[in-house]
Amino acid sequence: MKDKTGKLIVISAPSGTGKTTVVKKLLEESANLVASVSYTTRKMRENEKEGLDYFFVGEKTFANMIENDDFLEHATVFGNFYGTEKKSVSQNLEKGINVILEIDWQGAQQIKNRMPSCVMIFLIPPSKEVLLSRLKNRGTDSNQEIENRFNQAVEDLEQSNNFDHVLVNDQLDRVVDEIALYIKGESNKINQSKEVAESLKTFFETN
């Protein structure tokens, strides 16, 4: 009998790499794929919507959810808490619906430990210049915050070795197409990007 359980796809990337754009396009173009909306204690940005981008909660509520074991994973990023609710993910997978998680590498590792069958994908920017430009163009952070995010992004690149697949996010359509094919089980092209990822990581570390 064919297994109808959905696939859990975990996508992580350093801040400013463009993972949100990739995930949104995947959702637009892929059938039977839903995004898990994370909980966070950080403040809502002007372009965000409650329940669509995140569930925005206070630290007390978040702490209660941790105590009740409501999260599949949770982590602290730039002083704010983020977490993936366990119940909604499990319900979708049981229905045969593929679920995509857009989370940081800390949460991704927790997910892998709890659900080894998940597919771990790590996105990296094509160059440090592109990364810095993307961080500045977001228009949501101060110069100091941009510098902090850039430095953290360089450190985060070291985590790429802990993921199943690594892709350079240089061409949106190409990246989306490769991930979509993998979700369908029709291609393993993603694996070819690992050598590129390693060379780029070295470039970041030595400049």
QUILIN-V574168 format. One record per pair of residues at least 6 apart in sequence whose C-alpha atoms are under 8 Angstrom apart, sorted by the first residue. I is the first residue (numbers start at 1). J is the second residue. D is the distance in whole Angstrom. If there is no record, write none. Layout:
<<I/J/D> <I/J/D>>
This chain:
<<4/94/8> <4/95/8> <4/96/5> <5/93/6> <5/94/5> <5/95/7> <5/96/4> <5/97/7> <6/92/7> <6/93/4> <6/94/7> <6/95/7> <6/96/4> <6/97/5> <6/98/4> <6/99/7> <7/93/7> <7/96/8> <7/97/7> <7/98/5> <7/99/6> <7/118/7> <7/119/8> <7/183/8> <8/93/7> <8/98/6> <8/99/5> <8/100/6> <8/101/8> <8/117/8> <8/118/5> <8/119/6> <9/98/8> <9/99/6> <9/100/5> <9/101/6> <9/118/6> <9/119/5> <9/120/6> <9/121/8> <9/183/8> <10/100/6> <10/101/5> <10/102/6> <10/103/7> <10/108/7> <10/118/7> <10/119/6> <10/120/5> <10/121/6> <11/19/7> <11/100/7> <11/101/6> <11/102/5> <11/103/6> <11/108/8> <11/120/6> <11/121/5> <11/122/6> <11/123/7> <12/19/7> <12/102/6> <12/103/5> <12/104/5> <12/105/6> <12/108/7> <12/120/8> <12/121/6> <12/122/5> <12/123/6> <13/19/6> <13/103/8> <13/104/7> <13/105/7> <13/122/6> <13/123/5> <13/124/6> <13/156/8> <14/104/8> <14/123/8> <14/124/7> <14/152/8> <14/153/5> <14/154/8> <14/156/6> <14/157/7> <15/135/8> <15/149/6> <15/150/8> <15/152/8> <15/153/6> <16/131/6> <16/132/8> <16/134/6> <16/135/5> <17/123/7> <17/124/6> <17/125/5> <17/131/6> <17/134/7> <17/169/7> <18/125/8> <18/134/8> <18/169/7> <19/102/7> <19/123/7> <20/102/7> <22/172/7> <22/175/8> <22/176/6> <23/100/8> <23/102/7> <25/176/7> <26/176/6> <26/180/7> <27/33/6> <27/34/7> <27/35/7> <30/180/7> <32/97/6> <32/98/6> <33/97/6> <33/98/5> <33/99/6> <33/100/7> <34/97/7> <34/98/6> <34/99/5> <34/100/6> <35/99/6> <35/100/5> <35/101/6> <35/102/8> <36/84/7> <36/88/8> <36/89/7> <36/99/7> <36/100/6> <36/101/6> <36/102/8> <37/51/7> <37/52/7> <37/53/6> <37/54/5> <37/55/7> <37/84/7> <37/101/8> <38/53/8> <38/54/5> <38/55/6> <38/82/7> <38/83/5> <38/84/5> <38/85/7> <39/54/6> <39/55/5> <39/56/6> <39/57/7> <39/62/8> <39/81/8> <39/82/6> <39/83/5> <39/84/6> <39/85/7> <40/54/7> <40/55/6> <40/56/5> <40/57/6> <40/62/8> <40/80/7> <40/81/5> <40/82/4> <40/83/7> <41/56/6> <41/57/5> <41/58/5> <41/59/6> <41/62/7> <41/80/6> <41/81/5> <41/82/7> <42/56/7> <42/57/8> <42/80/5> <42/81/7> <43/56/7> <44/50/8> <44/56/7> <45/140/8> <48/54/8> <50/56/7> <59/81/8> <62/81/8> <65/71/7> <70/85/6> <70/86/6> <70/87/7> <71/83/6> <71/84/5> <71/85/4> <71/86/5> <72/83/7> <72/84/6> <72/85/6> <72/86/5> <72/110/8> <72/111/7> <72/114/8> <73/83/6> <73/84/6> <73/85/8> <73/86/8> <73/107/5> <73/108/8> <73/110/6> <73/111/6> <74/81/7> <74/82/5> <74/83/4> <74/84/6> <74/107/6> <75/81/6> <75/82/5> <75/83/6> <75/106/6> <75/107/6> <76/82/6> <83/107/8> <89/99/7> <92/98/7> <92/99/7> <93/99/7> <105/156/8> <105/159/7> <108/120/7> <111/118/8> <112/118/6> <112/120/8> <119/164/7> <120/163/5> <120/164/5> <120/165/6> <121/163/6> <121/164/6> <121/165/5> <121/166/6> <121/167/8> <122/160/6> <122/163/6> <122/164/8> <122/165/6> <122/166/5> <122/167/6> <123/166/6> <123/167/5> <123/168/6> <123/169/6> <124/157/7> <124/166/7> <124/167/6> <124/168/5> <124/169/6> <124/197/7> <125/131/6> <125/168/6> <125/169/5> <125/170/7> <126/168/6> <126/169/6> <126/170/6> <126/200/7> <127/200/7> <127/204/8> <128/204/7> <131/150/7> <132/146/8> <132/150/7> <135/146/6> <135/149/8> <135/150/8> <136/146/7> <154/204/6> <154/205/7> <157/201/6> <158/201/7> <160/166/7> <160/197/8> <164/191/8> <165/190/6> <165/191/6> <165/193/8> <165/194/7> <166/190/7> <166/191/7> <166/193/6> <166/194/5> <166/197/6> <167/175/7> <167/190/7> <167/193/5> <167/194/7> <167/197/7> <168/175/8> <168/193/7> <168/196/7> <168/197/7> <169/175/6> <178/187/8> <178/189/7> <178/190/6> <179/190/7> <181/187/5> <181/188/8> <182/188/6> <182/189/8> <182/190/8>>
